[in-house]
């Protein structure tokens, strides 16, 4: 090959143009009929200047390429004027208009400008666009970017304020042609709905043809697909999928006739690498797996050219834009929109600090889009300090996979740390103490969840476990301690082969059972279970983002009617959830997402995961071969046989050998010699392509066995310590249980803020004046007056919602009863802080007590003054006052009184005493 730097650049450019479907010709051998897209080298302008390349479509010139040496990549923007000059020149023999498409390229770095755009701006591209693409673009009236200016004002019907803000600002960003934008919206605030809303508008109002919705787990992809299918635009009575094609990628086949494509980033990477991907490789967040220092680069794929997508929406982008996966995003010539609830500094940096929406969890709580949480602590000695298994005791050993047990005499003292719990050592007493303490204090945590028979109903609870084995131990103990059957507590995990995980998840979301679910991975992030009210952490989490995502499972709001479908004892709309922290997760130091520099000692599971998603890096093959060689020396003959059965009959040594051969220099030299012999006389480019093909086949042969998820799981499990020690001799001790200190401080601050707000307004709002300065007018208080206070409170201080303040009081002092509405909670709180009641009591309960006292006084000296029918009416009046604060005579003509005869019937029963009794009850019951 020619080693001249300029010629090397041209050779690389030629390779890329050919791969993109162009036919390259020299100026003295022009045949524009040869193909749709022809590139002519060194074509002259009418003033005799020599271009590097001129692009022809259907025999008409449409663009130019200015070629530069590799070392000039950093200054390509400085030659834009030169390439622009060529584009605006008349070409020899032609009376052409200015050419719209202009590239500057070194063969490694390429920049592209579309001069049809309103403000033409060069941008980096992975390679060149295809001829068919240019033909399509030239037939459209406007370029994509020009069409963005046509997006009309947003119709806001059916959208939340935060969604309106995000879409409006995003579309403003589009109109400034900014290539990347970040939408930060709190979990539960409708990120996906927001995304589908602006995707719909892009497809309807602009020249956008295909949009990619990119996720990092199969679960998120399935959820997104369901949301697209159910989305109904606010300007059309047809569903999204009746208007536009939506396709979720499940294999390497990519249809071209859809509008929205949903894919995991690992599947897209495998397609660009030309490798197959098992669905199991899409079940976990790929950024948590091993990634090499220098990943194998993606290569051009004519099925998915760089212009295939116009926009890429990246869900949970704080996890998907780094390391190996960034290449997928950089491959496409598309606008990028990131969606996340928990960005970090790298996320902001990647999206060029273009944050079009910042909607935090705190704002979402204030707006009633999310609910907040309280923290209840359970601290035990073994959880914090570990324990000791003493020499001379018989201990139980349990195989991790088969769960077979045996007994063995402990021959030396063995200390274990908290970090070893549920991995090497299992202490059932520690798990049992946590579960027992949790059960005993649930009525304190959720004091209003009793049935009419006085039975406590467990709120929907999700337990986070460390491993599948840990989850099994927890499930068994939960069922025992709660005295319940199999349906009460279930595991939800991708690895559940006996029961469909999606089916169990649907049961947990929609049915009464299970009440408690245990998970390791599947619903830690990105899954809606709106009735969920309690999260029990039995594993620590050190990633700040991951912890926020896990907490996000509890923040979803749900209507009272929907909540009661699965939790019938619910008295009011879900307004908070509770984190029960049994491992110190709320106190442990959290770090941002995984660092860009990978640490040594990568888990074998991550190496296996990387090869499964299509990584064929030499470092990966070498690392994996080394680990498997060590494994071969550690496992038994029976285990080696089991390996072979799962590895298509290959032994461990054969698999290792194939991994090593894939990059063996001698083997590669032999392949090169074979190509030179068989392709003598062919061009260097053709030989290189043939050699790469043979090398790829060698790598695929080595990697093929690892496509089996059964084999990967077997390797991951068998390599671990074969047994766990079950410590049943060390009882655990409860060190502390109760609301977290910061929860109590929060409660104190909330109550203080509420009192301050009331004090500030006690002279201007009628109801507050009556409570504080005119107690003799208390009988005049009515529903409308209290509603006025509630409306003003919610408008000015939404975080001081009465139910929130009631719960804060519950943490600070004994409260009696549980108000059924915000209005009753407000009256109860006003009575408490104004001194009418010495303790916090539900106003409905207070009315009951006052009614009983009033009846006793009326009956004094004469037994049963009122008839049973009169008592029925008095009880109805009492119930009305308990919920509506006050009764007017006119209220007797409405429900429930009208069904019993209304005002006329009461007059018939009480005669001239009717008005007097109404006045008395209004006064006595409000006492």
N, C-alpha and C positions, 0 to 999 in steps of 0.2 A: 504493500500500500504506500501511496505517496505520503511522505512524512512532513511535507510543507504544512505549517499550521493552518493556513488559509484553506488548503486543499482538504485537510482532515475535517475542518468544519463543513466544507461542501459535501464531503462523503457522508458525514452524519446527517446532514440536511437531506441528501438524496435518499438515504435509507428511510428516513421518517416520511418523506413525501410518498415514496412507493408504498409503504405500509398503510398510508392514509388514502390510497386509491388513486394517486396521480400517476400519469405517464410522463417521464422526463425525456426531453429531446434537446439536441443542440440546435442552434439557430440556423445552421446550414442544412439541417435534415428535418425541417418542420413538416409535420403531417397532423393538422388539427382535427382530422377525421378519426384519428387513432383511438380516441377515448372521449368521454364526457369532459374530463379534466386533464388538460395538458399543461406541463410546465416547460417553458423554453429557457434554456440557459443563455446568458449574454445577449439578450435581445437589445437592439439599438433603439434609441429615441430618435426623433426626427432631426435633432441637433447633434447627432453622432455620439451621444453618451451611452456607455455600455452598462446595462442593468445586470444584476446577478441572476435573478429569476423573474420571469413574467408568467402569471397564472392566467390560463384561458379556460373558460367554460362555454361549451357549445360554440367554440371557435371565436369567442369574443373575449378580449382581455378584461380581467376583473381585479387583478391585484399584482403586487410585487413582493419579492423577498430580498431584503438586503442582508448579505452574509458577512459575518465578521469572525475573526479568530476567537478561539476559546477564551484567551486571556482578556478579551475586550467585553466579556459578559457584563461586567460591572458598569460599563458606560454605554449600554445599548440605547438608553434614552437620549444620549447626545447625538445619535445618528438618525433620530427620527426626522429631522429636517431634510436630510439627504434622501431617505426613502420616500418622504412626502413629495419631494421634488420630482422623483421618478414617477410617482403615482399621478402627478398633475401634468406630466409631459405628454406630448403627442408621440405615439410610437411610430417607428418607421413603417411607411406604407399604410398607416391607419389614421383615420380622423376620429379618434376615440375621445369619449368624455373622461374626466378624471376617474381614476380607478379607486373603488371604495375600500378594498381590502389590502392592508399593508402589514408586513411582518419585518421584524429585525431578529436575526437568529445567529447563534454561534454553533448550532447543532446540539448544544447542551442547554442553553438558555434561549427562550424564544418569547418575543413580545408581539402583541397583535393590536391593531387599531382598526375599528370599523368606522369609516368616514361617513356612513349614513346616520350615525348617532348625532343627537343634538349638540353635544359637546364632546367631540371625538377625543378619547383618552386611551392611551396604550395600556395593556394589561398583560401580565405573564400568562402564558399558556403552556400546557404539557408538551404539545406537539401541534401539528397543523390540522386545520379543519378539512373535512372531506369535500370533494367536488359536488356531490349531490346536495350537501348542506348549502353551499354557496348558490347553487341553482334555486333552491327553495327560498333562501333569503332574498334573492334578487326579484323573485316573483311577488313578494309581499310589499305592501305599500310603505310600511314603516319597519325600521329595525326594532328589535325587542326593547332596547333602551328608549327609543323614541316613543314606543307605545306605552311605556310606563307613565308618561306625562298625561295620558288619557284616563288614568284611574279616577273615577268620580268620587265625590264626597261619600263617606261611609254612611249607610243606613244603620242606625244604632238600635233598632228594635230587637229585643231579645238578647242584647249584649250587656254585660256588666261594665261598669265604668273602667275597671282595670283592663278589660279586653278592648274597649273602644280606644283607650289611650295607647295600648300596644300596637293595634292595627294602624291607627292614624299616624303614629310616629314612624312605624316601619315603612308605610307607603311614602311618607315624606323622605325617608332615607333612600328608597328606591328611586325617587324622582331626582335625587342628587347623585344617583348612579354609584352609591357606595357599595362595594362588593360584598361586605360582610356586615351583619347586624346581630345584636344579641338581645333576646327577650328574657328577662328575669322575672318569673312569676312564681309566687309561692305555690307549694304543693296544694292541690285541691282548688285552685283558682281558675282552672279551665285552660291550661296551656294548649292541649291538643285541640280543643274546640276553637280556640283563638287561631291556631295554625290552619285548621281546615277552613275557617272563615276567610283568611287572607289568601289561601291557595285557591279557593273558589273564585275570589275576585280577580286573581291573576289570570286564571284560565278564561274567565268571562270577558275581561276588559282589556287584556294585553295580548301580545303575540306569543306568550308562553305556551309551549306545546307539551312539554313533559316536565313533571316535578317529582323529585325524589324525596320521600319521607324516610329518613335514615334513623334506625334504632340500634341498640347494641345487644338486645336479647330478643329471642323469639316471642316471649311473653308480651313484651311491649309492642312488637309488630302485630300480634293478633289483636291486642286491645285497640291499636290505632285503626286496624282494618274494620273492626266493629263500629268505631266512632264515625269513620267515613261512610259506612253503610247506613247509619242512622241519622246522619246530618241532614237537616232540612234548612235550606237557605231562607233568609227573611224576605227575599224578593221573588220567590218562586215556590210553587206548591209541589214541585217534584224533588225527590231526594237526590243527594249528590251523585249517587251511583246510577241514577237514571239519566243524569246529564253527562257524566264523565266516567271513563273507564278507570277502575282502580285494580291494581294487581299486586299481590304480595309474592315476592320471589321465594320459591321453595326449592329451586334447582338452578342449574347453570343456564337454563332456557330463559331468555328475556324477550317477550313479545314486543313488537314495535308500535302496536296500535292502541296503547293505553295512554292515559293522561297523568295518572298518579301511580308511582311505583313505591311500594313499601319493602324495605330490605334491611337486614342486619348489616352492619359494616363489615363483619367477618365474611359474610356470603359475598358481598360485592368485591372484597379483596380477593377471595378465592376465584371469582369469575375473571377478574383482571389478571390473575396469575395463571388462569387456564387449568385450575385444579378443581376437583369435586369436593364438596363439603357435606359431612353428615349433619343432620338436623340437631343432633345432640351437642354439636360444637356451638350452637347458637343459644344455648340455654343459660350461659353465664356471661357476665360482663367481661369482654375479652381484655380490657385494659388491666384486669387483675392478674392476667397470666404472664408467663415469661415472654419477654421481647428482647431480641438481640441488640447489641450495640449498633450494628450496621445491618438493618433488615434488608432482605432481598427486595429490590425495587419492583414496583408494579410495572408492567409493560403494556404497550399499546394493544388494545383489543378492538378489532374492526366491528365486532358486534355491539360494542359499547364505546363509540368514539367520544372524544372529549366534549363534544357539543350535544350528546344524547340528552342530557338534562339541562334545563334552563335555570332551575332553582333547586337548591338542596336544603331541606329543613332537617336540622340535626337535633333529634330529641335526646334529652339528658346529655347535652353537649359537653358538660364538664367532665364526662368520662370518656368521650369518644374522639377527641380531637388531638390526641397526643401520640408520640412515638410512631410505631409502625402504621397506625391507622390514619395518621395525618396525610399519608400519601394518597389514600383513596379520595380525600377531599381536594387535594391539590391537582389530581388528575383531571378533574372536570372543569370546563370553562363555564362556570355557573355561579350565580349569586348564592351566598351561604347565609342561612338564618339559624342561629342557635337558640334552643329552648332549654332552660334550666331553672330550677328553684334555688340551687346552691352553687353559684359560680365561685371560682377562686381567682387569684391574680393572673394565672396563666390563661384562664378563660377570657378575662377582660383583654389580655394582651393579644390573644389569637384573633379576636373579633375587632381589633384595631380601636379598642375603647369606644366603639360605636354602640352604646347601650341605649336602645330605643325604649326600653321599659324596665323600671326597677320597682317591682311590687313585692314587698317583703312579707314575711309571715306575720309580723306585727300589724302591718297595714291590713292584711287579709282578715286578721282577727277583729280589728276595729270595724271593718266593713261587713262583718258577719259572713265572710266567704269561708273562713277557716275557724276552728275552735282552738283555744289554748290548752295548756296542760298543767297538771300539778304532779309533784314527785313524791312518792311514798317509798321510804327506804327500808330494806331488810338487810341487816348486816350480821353475818355469823363468823365465828372464830376460824373455822376451817376454810371458808371462802377467802378470808383475808390472809391467813397465816399458813395454810396447809396442815400437815400432820406427820406423825411417825408411826410406821408399822414395826412393831417390836419383834426382835429375834425370839424364836421358840414358839411363835403362834402359828397355828394352821391358817393359811389364807387361801382365798379363792382366786383362781386364775381363769380368765374368760377370753376365748378367741374372739377377735373383733368381728370377723365376718360371720362365722357359723354360730357364734354365741355359745359354743360348747364350754362346759365348765369342768374344772378339776381342782382338787385340793392339794396344797403343797406346804411343807414345813418351812417357815421363814428362817433362813440360816444366818441372817445378820440384820441389824437395825437399818431401816430404810426411811430416810426423811423425804417427804415430797412437798413441793411448793404449791402455791395457789395456781401457778401457770400449768402445772401438770394435771390438775383436776380435769377429769372427763376425757383425758387423752391417754396417759399412761396409767393413771390411778382413778378409780371411780369410788367415791364415798357415797353410798346410797343415803346414809344418815344426813349428809349435807343437803342433798337434793330434797329429801323428805322434809327437813326442817324448814326450808324455804317455802315449799308448797303448802305445808301445814300452816305456817305463819301467814302466808298469802290468803289462804282460805279463811282463817280465823278473823282476819282484819278486813275482809271484803265488805261486810256490813257497815264498817266504819268508813270505808272509802266510798261506798255507794249506799248511803243510809236510806234511800227512798225506794229500794228495789225489793220490797216485800209484797207477796200476794195477799189477797183478802184473808187467807188462812194463816198468815204470818210466816209463810215459807219464803226464804231468800232466793232470789233468782240471780244466777251468775251472769254478769254482763259479758258480751262477746269479748274474748281475751285472746291475744296473740302472744305466744312465748317464743323468744329468740334463743335457739340452742346453738352450741358450738359445732357439733358434728351430728351426723345421722345416728351414730351410736348413742350420743348424749340425748338426742331427741327421743329415742326409744326408751331410755331410762326415765326421762321426764314423763312421757305419756303413761307408762305403767304406774308410776307413783301418783300422778294426778288422778287417774281412775280409781286407785285404791283410796287415797285421802278424801276424795269427794264422794266416794261410795257410788260411783256411776259406772255405766257400761261402755262398750267400745265406741258407740256413736257420740258420746259426750266429749271425747278428746281425740283428735286425729292429727296425723302428721301431713303436712303439705310440702312436698319436695319434688323436684324434677326426677329424682331417682326412684320414685315409688313405682315399681313395676306391677304391683298387684292391683292398684286402684288408680284410675285416671286422675292426675293432679288437678286438671281443670275442673273435673267433676266435683272433687272434694272442695276446691276453692269456691265453686258456685254454691255448694251446700253451706259453707261457712258464711257466705255473703247473703244468701237468700232464705235459708231454712232455720228452724229453731236449733237443730243439732248440726254440727258440733258447737258446743258453747266455747270450747277452748281449742285452739289450733297451735301446733308447734311447728316451727319452720327453721331451716338452716339458711336457705338461699332464696326460695322461690318468691316469697312475698315480702322480702326485705325492702325492695324498692319497686316503684312504678306500678303497683297494683291497688285498685280501689276496693276497699271493704268498708263501706260507709258506716255500717252499724257498729264497727269496732270502737270500744270505749276504754280498753285497758291493754297496755303493752307491758309484759313482764320480761325484763332483760335478764337472762341467765348466761349471757356472754358479753364480754367487753368489746368495745369497738374503738379503734384508735384513729380512724379517718373521720375528720370533721364532716366532710360531705356525706359519707356513708351513714353516719349517725343521724344527720339531718334528714336524709332520705328515709331511714327507718322510722324516725319520729313521724315523718309525713304520713305513715299509714294510719295514724290516729286522728289526723287533723280534719278529715272530711266531714262536711256538714250533712245532715239528713233530716228530713221532716219527721215530725212526731208520728204521723200515721205510718210511714215507712219503717221507722225504728220499732214501733209496736208490732209490726209483722213478724219480727224475729225476737224481740224482747218485750213481751206484753206488759210487763210491770213498769215500763218507762212512763214517768209522770209528765215529762216536758221534753221539748226538743233537745237534742244533744247540744250542749253548750261548752263541753270541755272533755278531755280524756285524761287518763291517769297513767303515768309511767311508774311502774313498780320496779325499782332499781335494786336488784339482789346481788350485783357484782361491782358496784361503784362506777357504772358506765357514765353517770351524769357528773362524776367528779374527775375521771381520768383525763389526762392531758391529750388533746386531740391535735392532729397535724393536718395540713392540707392534703390534697390528692397525692398519689404516689409520685416520688421525685423522678425527674427525667433521667438521672444517672441511676442505673440499676445496681443493686447491691449484689455481691457474690452470694453463693449458696441458694440458687433459685430452686424452689420446690419442683420435684419431679412431675407433679401434676401439671404445673405450668408448662414444662417442656413438652409434655404429651399434648396439652391443649394447643400449643403453638403449631405443632406439626399437623394437628387435625384441621386447623383453619387454613392450611396451605402454605405455611412458612417453610422454606426450603434452604435456609441459611446454613452455611458451613459450620458456623459456631454452634448452631442448634444441633445439627447432626452429630458433631463431635461430643458435645455435652451429653446428649442422650445416650450415645454409644458407651461413654464412660460410665454413666449411671447404671446402665443395663449390665455392663461387665461386672460391676460390683454386686449387683443384684444376683447375678448368676451364681456367685460364690456363697450367697447368704441363704438361698431358699432350698427347700428339700427336693428330692427327686420327684415326689408326687406333685409338688407345685410346679416343677419344670414341665411335667407332662400336661398339667392343666393349662400352662402357658401355651404349649404347642397346639393344643386343641382349639384355643381361641385365636391362634396366629396362623391360621390356614395351613397347619401342619409344620410350620417352620420352628426350629429350635431357637432358644435365646441366642445361642452363638451365631446362628445363621442370620438372624435379624441384625445383630451387632455388626457382623461382617458386611452386610449390605449397606448399612449406614456409613461405615468407614470407606467402602469402595466408591461411594458416590462422589467423594472428593479426593480419592487417592491419585496423586500426581502421575504415577505410572499408568494407571487405568486411563486417565485423561490423555496421556501421551499416545497410548494405543488407539484411542478413538480418533485423535487428530491424524495419526498415520493412516488409519483406515479411510478417513475422509479424503486425505490428499491422494491416496491411491485410486479410490473409486471416482473421484471428481477431478481428475487431472484435466487441465485446460479450462475448468470453470472459473468464474470470477472469484476473487477473495471474499466478496460479500456473500456469494452463494455458499462457499465453503464454510464461512463462519456461521451462517444460518443452519446449515446441516449439522455442524458440530454442536451448536447450542441445542438442537433438537435431540440429538443422541444423549447429551448430558442431562437434559430435562427428563428423558425416559429413564435414565439411570437413577436419578433422584426420586422419581415417582415410584419406581420399583421398590426402592428402600422405604419410602414413606407409606406405601399402599396399605401395609398391614395395620397401620395405626388409625385407619379410618374406622375401625371397629371400636365403638364406645365400650363394648364389653371387655375388650382387651385392655383398653386404656384404664378402665375402672379396676380391672384385676391387677394390673401392674401397680397402680397407685395404692391399692389396699394391701397387696401381698408384701410390698417392700417395707411397710411399716412394721413396728413391733408387733409380733403376732398376737400378743396377749395383753390384756389389761389386768392389773391387780385390783381386786375388789376389796376395799377396806371397810369391813363391817364392824370392826372392833372399836373404832374411834367415834364416839358420839359427838355431834356438833352442838355448839352452844350459841344461843341467840344473844348477840351483843347489843343490838339496837333495832328498834322498829318504830316507824312513825313518819309523819310528814317531814320532808327535808327542811332544814333550817331556812334555806332561801325561799321555800314555799311559804313558811310562816311569815317571813319578812315581807314577802309579796302580799300576803293576806293583810298584814298590818297596814302596809302602805295603801292598799286598795280601800280598806275601810276608812282610813284617815282622809284619803282623797274624796271619798263619797261624802263624809261628814262636812268637809270643807266646801264642796259644791253646794250641798244643801244650805249651809250657813250663808253662803254668798247670795242665795236666791230666796231666802225665807221671807224677805220683806216685799218681794215683787210678784210671787205666785200665790194665788188665793189659798190653795190647799195647804201650802207650807205655813202661811200666816195662821191658819186655823190650828194646825198642829202645835205651833210654837207660842203663839201669843193670844189666841182666842179659843181655848179649849171648850168653852161653853157652846161654841158653834159646831162642835164635832159632828152632831147629828145632821148638819147640813151637807157634810162631805158627800160627794157623789162620784159616780164613775167618770164623768167628763172632767172633773177637777183633777182626779188622780192621773187620768190619761194625759192631761196637759203637762203634768210634771214628768211623766215617763217620756213623752215625745221630746220635750226640751232636753232632758238628760241624755237620751240616745243621740240627739242631734249634736250636742256640744261635747259629750264625753261618752262615746259608745262603749269604751272599755269598762265603764262603770254600770253596765247593765245589771239590774237588780239581782238576777239569778247568780251572776258572778260574785256580787258583793255578799249575797247570802252564803255561798260556798266559802268565801273568805272568813266570814263570821264563824262558820262551823269549825274551822281550823283553830279558832281562837277561844271559843266558849261553847258551852252546850246549847244546841238549838233544838227546839221542839217542833216536830212536824216537818212537812215538805211542801212548800207552796206549789200550786198547780199552774200558776201563770206569773208572768213578769209583774203584772199589776198587783197581784196579791203579795208577791215578794216585796214590792216597793212599799205597800202599806205596812207590812210587818216591820220592815227596816225603819220606816219613819216613826213608828210607835216605839221602837227600841231606842233610837238615838235621841228622840225628844223626851224620853223618860217615862212615857205612858206605861211601857212594859219594862220590868227590871231585867228580863232575859229575852232572848230572841225566840219568838213563838210565831208559828204560821198563823196569819190572821184568821184563817178558816177555823183553826183549832180554838183561837181566842173567842170567836163568835159562838162556837159550840158551848164553851164554858160559860160565857155571859148569858147565853140563852137558858142554860140549865139553872143558873142562879135566878134569873128573872121568873122562870116558871115556879121555882120553889117559893119565891116571895109572893107570887100571886096565889099560890095554893095554901099559904100560911093561914091557919085558922079555918080553912074549909077544904076538905079533901076533894081533889080532882075538880077544880073550878071549871075547867074546859072539857067539852065533850071530845070524843075521839076524832070526829070530823073537824072540829075547831082546831084540835092539835095538828091534824094534817096540814091545815092552812098555815098555822103558825110555823110549822117546820119548813114549809115551802118559802115563807117570807124569810126565815132564818137563812136558808140555803141561798136565796137571792142576795141577801145582804153580804153573805160570806164571799160571794164571787163578784158582786157588782157594787159593793160598798154601801149603797143607799137604796131605799124603796120609796117611790112616789105612788100615790093612789092610781095614777094613770098606768103605771106598770102592770096593774092587775088585769089589764085587757090584753096582755101579751103572754107568750110562753113563759112558764108552764101553767099560769093561772087561768088563761082563757079556756083551756081544755077542761077545767073544773067548774066553769061557770063565770069566771071573771069577777069584775067589781060587784056586779049584782049579787053573785052568790056570797061574797064575803059580807056584804051588807045584810043579806038574809041571815047569815050565821051570827054576826056580831052587832047588828043594828047600829044605833047611834055611837057605840063604842069603837066603831071601825077606825075612824080617823085618829082617835086617841091612842089606840093600840099601835097603829103604824108609827105615830110620833114616838111613843114609848120604846118600841123595838129599835128604831133608828138610833135612839139615844142610848139605850141600855146595851145593845150589842156592840156599839162602838166604844164603850167605856174602857 
